Amino acid sequence: MSAARRIDAHHHLWDLAARPQEWLAGLEPLHRDFGEADLRAATGAAGIDATVLVQVLPDVRETVEFLALAGESDLVSGVVGWVDLTSPDVADQLDGLRRGPGGGKLVGVRHLVEPEPDPEWLTRPDVVAGLRAVRDAGLVYDVLTRPHQLPAVVAVAKALPDLVFVLDHLSKPDIAGLVLEPWAARLAELAALRNVAAKVSGLVTEAGPHWTVDDLRPWVDVALEEFGPSRLMFGTDWPVCLLAASYAEVVESARQVTDGLSAAERDQVFGGTATRVYRLGDR
């Protein structure tokens, strides 16, 4: 690997005493606290220099806590938080977060679109208005979807060409089931829009507990072909990845599936893209 700064562009933290995580029911490996000390141990052993902390719950109080943590951290370089995009006061919500402790490290917003029953949720007028406020604040929008929701991402990304979208986990393709289409075609349509980047993250979880690097390679190859290294960024999705792999194993698998890239291209995936898209160098 290059000596350039290596960034984990997607991970989470949680404190069960401060904020219960009902979604962890049945996921025993994850049912404990994961704090900055745990993150520091994992990143240090894997040679990661900086991270982007991503929201877990649809709760602005969590974002306030994440920003305060990031404000005191030399490891967490940015926070992708949450605000209610359907509210008419998104701009005020964002302004309040930026005025609070660590507010300068707010780099983006995310809403969990994946569980929304309406596949067109992103195109609702109130959501689009909220996304305009995210754009006007100079922030990025992280979008978490399943493949069947990608047409809505294409539609809203076309409608808001001045807003940068970051597709989390390559939209969670069915790697375990080997269902390449229509995911690949929909990903190509989205990648044709220059205001969209994507994260090579969360793939080991979608591949299942017995994954191999060769299982991941076809999906990453599609992403590299469509987005190119300059619009792809690496993320571990730790600690969720622990359902299928350790932090170090996720980093190593990403290194292996990008072994055909040049050193400069790999530097983009492992740090350059995240730095540029989230403007981490300015924070």
RASUL-V96377 format. One record per run of one state. SS is the DSSP state (hx for helix, st for strand, lp for the rest). FROM is the first residue (numbers start at 0). TO is the last residue. If there is no record, write none. Layout:
BEGIN
ss;from;to
SS;FROM;TO
SS;FROM;TO
END
This chain:
BEGIN
ss;from;to
lp;0;5
st;6;10
lp;11;12
st;13;13
lp;14;20
hx;21;23
lp;24;26
hx;27;29
lp;30;32
st;33;33
lp;34;34
hx;35;45
lp;46;48
st;49;53
lp;54;58
hx;59;70
lp;71;74
st;75;80
lp;81;88
hx;89;98
lp;99;101
hx;102;104
st;105;111
lp;112;119
hx;120;122
lp;123;123
hx;124;135
lp;136;138
st;139;143
lp;144;145
hx;146;158
lp;159;163
st;164;166
hx;167;170
lp;171;172
st;173;173
lp;174;177
st;178;178
lp;179;181
hx;182;190
lp;191;194
st;195;199
lp;200;201
hx;202;206
lp;207;211
hx;212;226
lp;227;227
hx;228;230
st;231;233
lp;234;236
st;237;237
lp;238;238
hx;239;242
lp;243;245
hx;246;256
lp;257;261
hx;262;276
lp;277;278
hx;279;281
lp;282;282
END
